[in-house]
Amino acid sequence: MASSKAYLGFILEQLSELEEITHRAMMGEYILYYRGKIVGGIYDDRLLVKPVKSAISLMPDATYELPYEGAKEMLLVDAVDSKEFLTKLFDAMYDELPTPKRK
C-alpha cells in the first residue's frame, strides 16, 4: 500500500518548525531528509525513523517495524500529533545520522 499525499502533507506540517526538511518520492513512499541527511520516511502512512541512540532514548517503548520487505527495521513514531516532540526528535537525531555519500 502506498502512502497518501495527505499524510505526507500532515507530517510536513508537523515538521514545519524545522528548516531544511525535504522529501523524495520513492515507489509510492516518501524518504524524509533533515538538513540533507536521511532521517526516515513515510511508509504505508506510518512515520518511521532510523534507530539511532537518540531516537531510541526519546522513544524507549517504540516498536521496530519494517518499512518494506527486505529493509532494515526502523522505529515507528507514534507521537506524530506533537510538533514539539517531532522537532525535538529530529534535532536530537541529526548528529548521529550518516553524512550522504558523494556521487
N, C-alpha and C positions, 0 to 999 in steps of 0.2 A: 504494500500500500504506500503510495506516495504522500508526502506531506503537503498540506494545503498552503496556499499563499496567505490565507487569512491568519493561520497560526504563525507563519514567518513574520507577518506584519505585527502581530501581537508581541512576539519575542523581541523584535527590533525596537518596538515602542518601550518595552520594559528595560531595554539596554540603552535607551536614549540619553542617559546621564553620562555615558562613556563616549569619548571621542574615538574615532577611527575604528568603529565596528563596521565590518563589511561581510558580505556573504557571497557564495558562489553556488549556483545550482549544479547538482551532480546526480544524475539518474533519478530525478524526482524527489531528491532530498536536498538539503542545504548545508554546506560547510560554513561555519562561523569563524571569522578572523577578528582578533583584537590586536590592534597596532601591528598588523602584518603576520601575526602568529596564529596558527590554528588552535582554537581553544575547545572546539567541539562541533556540534552540529545539531540539526533538526532531522530526526529520523522517525517516520510514522507518527508525526505530530507529537514527538517527545523531544525535550531538550536534554541532550547527553553531552557531558564534558569529559575531557581526558582525566584519568585517575591519578593526578599528581598529588603530592603530600598535602598541599594547602587545601585542595578541594576535599580530600578525604577528611581532614581535620575539621573543616567547616560543615561537612555533611557526614558525620560518622555512621549514621544509620541508612545512608543511601544504598540503593540496590545497584548491582552491576548488571548491565544489560548489553546485549549485542545490538549494534546499530543495524547490521545486516549480516547475513550468513557468511562466515569465514573471517569476520573482522575481530579485532581485539575488543574486549569488554570495556565499556565506558560507564561513568556514573550517571544515573538518572537524577535530574534536578526536579524535585517536587515543588519547591517554593518559587515557582515561576510568577506568582502573583505579587511578589515583593521586589519592587525596583531596587530598594535599598540592599537587600540580600544579593541580588544578581550583580549589582555594581561591586559590592564587597568581594564576591566570589571571583569575578573576572579579574579585578585588580590584584587579588591575592595570588591568583594562578599565573599571572603574566611572566614573572621572573623564572618560573620553573618550566615554562613551555619551550620546546626546542626552537632555535632560530631556523627559519626556512632555508633550504639549500639553494644555492645559486644555480640557475640553469645554464 
